[in-house]
Amino acid sequence: MSILSKFSFKDQAFKLRENAILDAATAVLGSKGYDLMTMDDVSGAVGISKPSLYKHFKSKEELVGEAMIRLLDGAIEQVAGLDPALGPQEKLSALLEWALRVRLDGGLPFLPSTSPHVRDMLMRNVKYMLRVVKLNRQLEGLVKQAQKDGQLNKALPSDAILFSYYARTCDPAVEYLKKFSKMADDDIVQHMLTITFSGLR
């Protein structure tokens, strides 16, 4: 085995473990929340020692920041992969469907909406904020185009539509429907999309 391939294998193993750590952090955050989550919880879920965990992430803040960045990267990739033939509202609907399915599959809760401490911490994270700005710019463009095309209410400020759209991604109704209504995930997603884009009338 060459030195290059040995390093490549080592790098791949490091990256695989890092992804396993982020998956574990996501699961722990989903069940315990940021304040109650500890690095011991994460290392135990992955099955590694805490010193090994700290080789990847120096603090809980850094770990949660990277988990949120990974989530945003997923959203940005979804936008980039949307069928160009789709209209702006269809693209918004497709992205919201993806976000709802991430949550229903145990994905990371949208923590900035529920924890002021996490929100302040992420506001100081340059990598995170750059992605937020990029995604926000893309979605704002879709909202304005959908309004121009008559697909969304032109009388509403685009900001009001955009932030209402974001609110749907962290709507507690998703968890309540899953827990108490015993609906299938597909039905929950479709009902949430209908409420978002057609209202309750």
Disulfide bonds with the S-S distance in Angstrom:
none
